[in-house]
Amino acid sequence: MSTSGQSDSWILPKARLDDLICLLLAEGFEVIGPRIEQQAIVYDCIHSAKDLPVGWTDRQTPGSYRVEKRQDDAYFGYAVGPHSWKKYLFPPMLRLWQAWRTDGRFAVRDAMLDPPRRALLGVRACELHALAVQDKVFLDRAGQFTDPYYAKARERLFLIAVECEAPGGTCFCASMGTGPEVGRTKPHRARGEGSEVSADLSSPSVRRPLPLTPEPSSPDPVFFDLALTELDEEFVIRPGSGAGQSMLDRLGLTLASPEQEEAARRRVEAASQMMGRSLDVTDIRNLLHRNQEHPRWDEVASRCLACTNCTLVCPTCFCSCVEDVTDLSLQTTERVRRWDSCFTPEFARVHGGNFRPNIRGRYRQWLTHKFASWFDQFEVSGCVGCGRCITWCPVSIDVTEEISAIRAADGQREEKKS
């Protein structure tokens, strides 16, 4: 509800979700959304609402994931799956340049950084926060360190958020202050001469990033273009940008009633009480920094397989390596950037040796970076509470359990072995 007393939300009947998708396709967006493939809810191209996992949900526990039918026809009645949106901004493999031999000389061509315009449909609150965290990593920091591909792909995004109503058994976004509600911001509208005009869809308005503070109880507003809250027969939809408002204007929707807005609010509020996990984040940065020799690191290392699953499914992990690859003819070579993980044995190898030669050191680095030193590096938390790392760990390691164990014996040090 706006400060003027007039609703800032509209009603999108479920039968008209296809109208929204068609408008996005007509604007030249590649629409990416949830769909079921290989018994999991993943993100891929969609062309109509029929592609969505209508009437399906997921059941998640540590080391376990399965999809099953719901008792209703909810469009977004699931939590999050193995995919995160980061692969559309930070691709698993990206060619940086290519060179080939011709007439005894080498010709070099830089990569064509031309990502498509994408509309991401079904982005949860925790995932919006993850995008904001990645913005802190890849976008301009003090006039330096901007990743050109990420910046261009990010600029071309249209974000359609969906407020979560069915958190999974491993979710703990409520503890991290990242969900399930999508933060409310007033839409930015481009202004014309003496009047207000809608922003052009091809030029989305600037969106504020969302840094999580060490005390995440009062985070800054989340950014999005449109946000949906699912009711039984319709969606409550509200804009978060000029581009989102322009889309609503073109759909010609009716305003939501106070009762519909209240019903949407109650559903999201109920979801915040249904989290499968919780985590005490009080002074978590200092807690982990002062417990580098805690005996719990040995216990978790005895179970961890260093399989890298947690870093692959994590929506904020950003480690990568750069490789030069030459073909068998020795006529063509290319430099590529690939996803990497701090769990791989070679990741910490430098001239003179490996400074994290064992799993204990690698797991400690990952968890401490995610929940503590990320604040030092980027002034945000590296965890958004989506729970993917818990679900997709083959030996059921639970980060909330590990941190709670360290907190329970805060200050305890590993006994030195003679």
Phi, psi and omega in degrees: 000130181284166181294339179281353182093349179272141181297141173254018180238152179237171179248124176249105176302145182301328180294344182258006176300327177297327178299318178296315181297318180295321177298318179296317178297319180295331178280000178092010178278142166274116185271123179247131180205182182282143173205162181267125174216133178052045175060036174211153176268112186238173177257130180200178180296138174231153182238346176200170179296341179294339180282344183286158181279060183295128179081012180241154175221176177235150176244121185233132171222169179306121179075014184215137179212134172206153176257149179207162181287144173271175176270000179223186181250043178298139180280326184232044185270050181216174179265244177230150182256200184288339180272148168237163183288348187298335183293343178274348178246328181233081189298149177303329176219131180223122177285129180266318173200164180225143179224149178214153181273131177212127179054041177077005180232170178252137171250137183238134178232126175291156179294145176275104182272088184224067180293149180288161171285126184236142170250119180264117183254123177101026181283121181280165182303317180297328181282329172298318177296322179297320176298320179294324177295316178296327174303319180296330182279315192257343182263173190310119174239111179057037177075016182225180162055037173268130176276118188295321180293313180302314183299318181288318179295321180294321181296332185264009181277144165240119190256120176247104182275155174229123179290137187280132176239354183225067180298151183273175182291347179246006181285142172213036181296330179298324178293325183273357181071026184246007181175186002278353181282138172277123185305147184262123176233154175280132181297136174278131180237134176293142184250134177262187183291102176077003180209169181261132179233155181285150178286150176289136180298333182282351179230074181303140180294157180297134182248143180283133172288162183242092174281129172279135179268164177303337173247090192279022182286339180224069182290161175293164180299144175283156178249145180193171174262314175224149176230132180249141167236125187274127169253188185295315186243353184206173173249139164275125186233138180220152181271155175232002181204169175297323179296320178294319178297320179299319178296317178298319179300322182285334179283337177064050184271167175263152180293147176287145176279160176304325180293321179291320177296321180292322178297320178295316180299318181296322181296317181289322178297321178295323180298326181294341178265003185247016182298139178285340181222163172217159182213130174280112183260012180302119177051037188295327179300307182290328177304312182285324179297325183270003181239040181292339180249024180293140181295343180297333179297324177292322182295314181290326179296331179291342179256328185296134179266355186053040183281346180076005180305318184298321181283330179290320182274343182296132181282355181242342181302138188225012182298142178211164174230161179241130183233144170257124185239124180248140180283171186293336180281349184063022180259338184226140176220160178211154176251127183233150172254131181234151172302141176227180181215142177289357177270348181286144184301328185273351188299321184260017178278126176230176178302121179105352177144188182245119184273000169224072188283347184235165183295326179304312181292324182287318178294317180300318178300313184297309183294318181293321177296314185299316189254352185227292187287348172299324176300319180293324185277317188234000180064024176220167172280146176270000180241136179247005174076023181287338177080004182300319183297332179283313181299317189263012172279120185293343178247016170065032175290131186243114184297327179293325178290320181295315181292323178296323178294321177294319180295323183295333179237045183305128178092349179291136182246150176295134177291132179289133181271133180282000000 
